[in-house]
Amino acid sequence: MAATDLTVADESGAKFVEGPPGQGFLSRVRDADRVLEACFAARVRCALLYAENLTAAFFDLSSGEAGAILQKLRNYRIRLAVVCPPGSVEFSSRFGELLAEERRGDHFGVFETREAATEWIRLTSEADAI
């Protein structure tokens, strides 16, 4: 899939790029560049992805994939909201610790519904235009 497979959404004043629900998108860590490209092209600072859009080992913190992807996005000040319904993915114990730490900031969040994710995006968006 190309960066163009991400769509641009604008809801309640929050503009972001969104991954395709129910489909794979990032197969390797370096594929995070496609998220960056889409954000830059759309002039937004936030992406909404679904659990199935992420690499296979993203939710296993020991793989290093989550850390590498999140750091790359953070370097470019791109926030990431992930929609992950209860029971859809098993988090490693360390991933839960990462989530607890990330709740203190506004760069990354995991949400049960798309609506909760878009609300977080709206609340954390000061100025999405780059």
C-alpha positions in Angstrom: 0.0 0.0 0.0 1.1 3.5 -0.7 0.9 6.6 1.4 -2.0 7.6 -0.8 -4.0 4.7 0.7 -4.4 6.8 3.8 -7.4 9.1 3.6 -7.7 12.6 5.0 -10.6 13.1 7.5 -11.8 16.4 8.9 -14.2 15.9 11.8 -15.3 18.4 14.4 -12.4 20.6 13.6 -9.8 17.8 13.8 -8.0 17.1 10.6 -6.0 13.9 10.3 -4.9 11.1 8.0 -6.6 7.7 8.5 -5.6 4.2 7.8 -7.9 1.7 6.0 -10.0 -0.1 8.6 -9.6 -3.9 8.5 -6.5 -3.9 6.3 -2.7 -4.2 6.8 -0.7 -1.0 6.1 2.6 -1.1 8.0 4.4 -4.3 7.3 7.8 -3.0 8.5 9.0 -0.3 10.8 10.4 1.8 7.9 6.8 1.9 6.5 6.2 4.6 9.1 7.6 6.9 6.4 4.4 6.4 4.5 2.5 7.9 7.4 4.8 10.8 7.5 4.5 11.4 3.8 0.7 11.3 4.0 0.7 13.8 7.0 3.1 16.2 5.2 1.0 16.0 2.0 -2.2 16.7 3.8 -0.6 19.3 6.1 -1.7 17.6 9.3 0.1 16.5 12.5 -2.0 13.5 13.4 -2.7 10.0 12.1 -5.5 7.6 13.1 -4.6 4.0 12.4 -6.4 0.7 13.3 -4.7 -2.1 15.1 -4.6 -4.2 11.9 -2.8 -1.3 10.1 0.2 -1.8 12.4 3.2 -4.2 12.2 2.5 -7.7 13.5 4.7 -7.2 16.6 3.8 -3.6 17.3 1.9 -4.5 20.6 4.9 -6.6 21.8 7.2 -4.0 23.2 10.1 -6.4 23.3 10.1 -6.4 19.5 11.2 -2.7 19.4 8.7 -2.0 16.6 6.4 0.3 18.6 9.3 2.3 20.0 10.9 2.8 16.6 7.6 3.8 14.9 6.6 6.1 17.7 10.0 7.7 17.9 10.0 8.4 14.2 6.6 10.0 14.3 7.5 12.0 17.5 10.7 13.3 15.7 8.4 15.0 13.2 5.8 16.0 15.8 3.1 13.6 14.4 0.6 12.3 16.9 -0.8 8.8 16.6 -4.2 7.5 17.7 -4.8 3.8 17.4 -8.2 2.2 17.3 -8.0 -1.2 19.1 -11.3 -2.7 20.2 -11.2 -4.8 23.4 -9.9 -8.3 22.8 -8.8 -7.6 19.3 -5.1 -7.6 20.2 -3.0 -9.0 23.1 -0.7 -6.4 24.6 2.6 -7.5 26.1 2.9 -6.5 29.8 5.5 -3.9 28.8 3.2 -2.4 26.2 0.7 -1.7 29.0 3.5 0.2 30.8 4.2 2.2 27.7 0.5 3.1 27.4 0.5 4.3 31.0 3.5 6.5 30.4 2.1 7.9 27.1 -1.2 8.9 28.8 0.8 11.7 30.4 1.5 13.3 27.0 -0.4 13.9 23.8 1.7 12.0 21.2 0.2 8.5 21.3 -3.0 6.9 22.4 -4.9 3.7 22.0 -8.7 3.8 22.0 -11.5 1.3 21.9 -13.5 3.1 19.3 -12.9 5.5 16.4 -15.1 8.0 18.1 -12.9 8.1 21.2 -9.8 8.4 19.0 -11.2 11.3 17.0 -12.2 13.0 20.2 -8.6 12.7 21.5 -7.3 14.0 18.3 -9.7 17.0 18.5 -8.7 17.7 22.1 -5.0 17.4 21.5 -5.0 19.4 18.3 -3.8 23.0 18.8 -2.9 23.6 15.2 -2.8 20.7 12.8 -1.6 22.8 9.8 2.1 22.5 9.3 
